[in-house]
């Protein structure tokens, strides 16, 4: 597996690179955002590990630029910026996952495995549907009533999980574990924020609502008007 590591702290970069190479990963390295983009666009990578605070161009700008050219490469942000707002900003910029420093290397490896599984599953040619909503997992596109719906990477992952569990109630804990694959503060409103993002893009302009809240239990994706 080929990894691009964009990290300006030499000790951190050396630690990650050495650890990944011991696990048989092939690692390219960039110490600033500009060179990171250059490598990302010139080569094929399975995953990009991206710091946010970087010389010349910050990680958020790097992530957005990469997403203009590639929607398929997995991007994991690895940064000291750890507030809920920081995480939402990073995920909205196009990252698939977000890990804060300091971190344990075994957790970084687990995140990489999870992202790899997700990428593998998305190459099976799968299409998921409910009512007039359709998701093409390979092309990473979503339409409702034939019209394209533009989602961020995290919104896409959340909708993918809801579609895989359509007509079944999923709790906020289920979503946290399966979509974020992490254990961030359960008092955080990140899940609610992203459900609202999806509602605005999926349901707002349609009389038939698909995303429903069951107070005290969680959410369900089903073809039924709210009561």
C-alpha positions as CSV (number, residue, x, y, z in Angstrom):
1,X,0.0,0.0,0.0
2,X,1.3,3.4,-1.0
3,X,1.1,6.3,1.5
4,X,1.8,10.0,1.1
5,X,2.7,11.6,4.4
6,X,2.5,15.5,4.5
7,X,3.9,16.5,7.8
8,X,6.3,19.4,8.7
9,X,7.5,18.2,12.1
10,X,10.6,16.1,11.4
11,X,10.4,14.0,14.6
12,X,6.7,13.2,14.0
13,X,7.2,12.5,10.3
14,X,10.2,10.2,11.0
15,X,8.2,8.3,13.6
16,X,5.3,7.7,11.3
17,X,7.3,6.9,8.3
18,X,9.5,4.4,10.2
19,X,6.4,2.8,11.7
20,X,4.6,2.4,8.5
21,X,7.6,1.1,6.6
22,X,8.0,-1.6,9.3
23,X,4.4,-2.6,8.4
24,X,5.4,-2.9,4.7
25,X,3.9,0.4,3.6
26,X,5.6,2.4,0.9
27,X,5.8,6.0,2.1
28,X,6.5,9.2,0.2
29,X,7.0,12.3,2.3
30,X,6.5,16.1,2.0
31,X,7.3,18.7,4.5
32,X,5.0,21.5,3.2
33,X,1.7,21.9,1.5
34,X,2.9,22.9,-1.9
35,X,5.2,19.9,-2.4
36,X,2.5,17.7,-0.9
37,X,0.0,18.7,-3.6
38,X,2.6,18.2,-6.2
39,X,3.3,14.6,-5.1
40,X,-0.4,13.9,-4.6
41,X,-1.3,14.9,-8.2
42,X,1.7,13.3,-9.8
43,X,1.4,9.9,-8.2
44,X,-1.3,7.3,-7.2
45,X,-1.7,6.8,-3.4
46,X,-4.0,4.6,-1.4
47,X,-4.0,7.0,1.5
48,X,-2.8,10.5,2.3
49,X,-1.9,11.4,5.9
50,X,-2.1,15.2,6.2
51,X,-1.2,17.7,8.9
52,X,-3.1,21.0,8.9
53,X,-0.5,23.4,10.1
54,X,2.0,23.4,7.3
55,X,4.4,25.9,5.6
56,X,3.3,27.6,2.4
57,X,-0.2,26.1,2.2
58,X,-2.2,24.7,5.2
59,X,-3.7,21.2,5.2
60,X,-7.3,22.4,4.6
61,X,-6.2,24.1,1.4
62,X,-4.2,21.1,0.4
63,X,-7.2,18.8,1.0
64,X,-9.6,20.9,-1.0
65,X,-7.1,21.1,-3.9
66,X,-6.6,17.4,-3.9
67,X,-10.4,16.8,-3.9
68,X,-10.7,19.0,-7.0
69,X,-8.8,16.3,-8.8
70,X,-9.5,13.1,-7.0
71,X,-12.5,11.9,-5.0
72,X,-11.2,8.4,-4.5
73,X,-8.0,8.7,-2.5
74,X,-8.5,8.4,1.3
75,X,-7.3,11.4,3.3
76,X,-6.7,11.2,7.0
77,X,-6.0,14.5,8.8
78,X,-3.5,14.2,11.7
79,X,-3.2,17.4,13.6
80,X,-3.0,19.0,17.0
81,X,-6.2,21.0,16.3
82,X,-8.7,18.9,18.3
83,X,-11.9,20.9,18.9
84,X,-15.2,19.7,17.5
85,X,-15.2,22.7,15.1
86,X,-11.7,21.9,13.9
87,X,-12.9,18.3,13.2
88,X,-16.0,19.5,11.3
89,X,-13.9,22.0,9.3
90,X,-11.4,19.3,8.4
91,X,-14.0,16.7,7.4
92,X,-15.9,19.3,5.4
93,X,-12.7,20.2,3.5
94,X,-12.8,16.6,2.2
95,X,-11.0,14.5,4.7
96,X,-12.3,11.0,5.3
97,X,-11.1,10.8,8.9
98,X,-9.5,13.0,11.6
99,X,-7.0,11.9,14.3
100,X,-5.6,14.4,16.9
101,X,-2.1,14.6,18.3
102,X,-0.8,13.1,20.5
103,X,-1.9,9.7,19.2
104,X,-0.9,6.1,19.6
105,X,0.6,4.5,16.5
106,X,-1.7,1.4,16.8
107,X,-4.7,3.7,16.5
108,X,-3.2,5.3,13.4
109,X,-2.8,1.8,11.9
110,X,-6.4,1.0,12.8
111,X,-7.7,4.1,11.1
112,X,-5.7,3.3,8.0
113,X,-7.1,-0.3,8.0
114,X,-10.6,1.1,8.3
115,X,-10.2,3.6,5.4
116,X,-8.8,0.8,3.3
117,X,-11.8,-1.5,4.0
118,X,-14.1,1.4,3.0
119,X,-12.2,1.9,-0.2
120,X,-12.3,-1.8,-1.0
121,X,-16.0,-2.0,-0.4
122,X,-16.6,1.0,-2.6
123,X,-15.1,-0.8,-5.6
124,X,-17.7,-3.6,-5.8
125,X,-20.0,-1.7,-8.2
126,X,-22.7,-1.3,-5.6
127,X,-25.7,0.9,-6.0
128,X,-27.9,1.7,-3.1
129,X,-31.4,3.1,-3.4
130,X,-34.5,4.1,-1.4
131,X,-37.5,5.7,-3.0
132,X,-36.1,8.2,-5.6
133,X,-32.7,8.5,-3.9
134,X,-29.8,6.6,-5.5
135,X,-26.2,6.3,-4.5
136,X,-23.5,5.0,-6.9
137,X,-20.8,3.8,-4.5
138,X,-18.1,3.4,-7.2
139,X,-18.7,6.8,-8.8
140,X,-19.4,8.4,-5.4
141,X,-22.4,10.1,-6.7
142,X,-25.9,10.7,-5.2
143,X,-29.1,11.7,-7.0
144,X,-32.6,12.4,-5.8
145,X,-35.4,12.5,-8.3
146,X,-32.7,12.3,-10.9
147,X,-31.0,15.5,-9.8
148,X,-27.4,15.3,-8.4
149,X,-26.8,15.9,-4.7
150,X,-23.3,17.2,-3.8
151,X,-22.0,15.7,-0.6
152,X,-18.8,16.0,1.3
153,X,-16.8,12.9,2.0
154,X,-18.2,12.6,5.5
155,X,-21.8,13.3,4.5
156,X,-21.4,10.6,1.8
157,X,-20.1,8.1,4.4
158,X,-23.0,8.9,6.7
159,X,-25.6,8.5,4.0
160,X,-23.9,5.2,2.9
161,X,-24.3,3.9,6.4
162,X,-27.9,4.9,6.6
163,X,-28.7,3.3,3.2
164,X,-27.0,0.1,4.2
165,X,-29.3,0.1,7.3
166,X,-32.4,1.6,5.7
167,X,-35.7,1.0,7.5
168,X,-33.6,0.2,10.6
169,X,-33.1,2.5,13.6
170,X,-29.5,3.3,14.1
171,X,-28.3,5.1,17.3
172,X,-25.9,7.9,17.6
173,X,-23.4,5.5,19.1
174,X,-23.8,3.1,16.1
175,X,-23.1,6.0,13.7
176,X,-20.1,7.2,15.8
177,X,-18.5,3.8,15.7
178,X,-19.4,2.8,12.1
179,X,-19.0,6.1,10.3
180,X,-16.4,8.0,12.4
181,X,-14.8,4.8,13.6
182,X,-13.7,6.6,16.7
183,X,-14.9,7.4,20.2
184,X,-15.0,11.2,20.3
185,X,-16.9,12.9,23.1
186,X,-20.4,11.3,23.2
187,X,-21.7,14.7,24.4
188,X,-20.6,16.3,21.1
189,X,-23.3,17.3,18.6
190,X,-21.3,16.3,15.6
191,X,-23.8,13.6,14.6
192,X,-26.7,15.9,14.8
193,X,-24.9,18.6,12.8
194,X,-24.2,16.1,10.0
195,X,-27.7,14.7,10.0
196,X,-29.0,18.3,9.6
197,X,-26.5,18.8,6.7
198,X,-27.9,15.7,5.0
199,X,-31.5,16.7,5.6
200,X,-30.9,20.1,3.9
201,X,-29.4,18.3,0.9
202,X,-31.6,15.2,0.7
203,X,-35.0,16.2,2.1
204,X,-35.4,20.0,2.1
205,X,-36.9,20.4,-1.3
206,X,-39.1,17.2,-1.2
207,X,-42.4,16.6,0.4
208,X,-41.6,13.0,1.1
209,X,-38.9,13.0,3.8
210,X,-36.5,10.1,4.1
211,X,-34.4,10.9,7.2
212,X,-36.4,10.5,10.4
213,X,-35.5,11.1,14.1
214,X,-36.8,8.8,16.8
215,X,-36.4,10.7,20.0
216,X,-34.2,8.9,22.5
217,X,-33.4,6.1,20.0
218,X,-31.6,7.5,16.9
219,X,-32.3,7.9,13.2
220,X,-33.9,5.8,10.5
221,X,-33.9,6.2,6.7
222,X,-37.2,5.1,5.3
223,X,-39.8,6.1,2.8
224,X,-42.5,7.7,5.0
225,X,-43.7,11.2,5.8
226,X,-42.9,12.5,9.2
227,X,-45.7,12.4,11.7
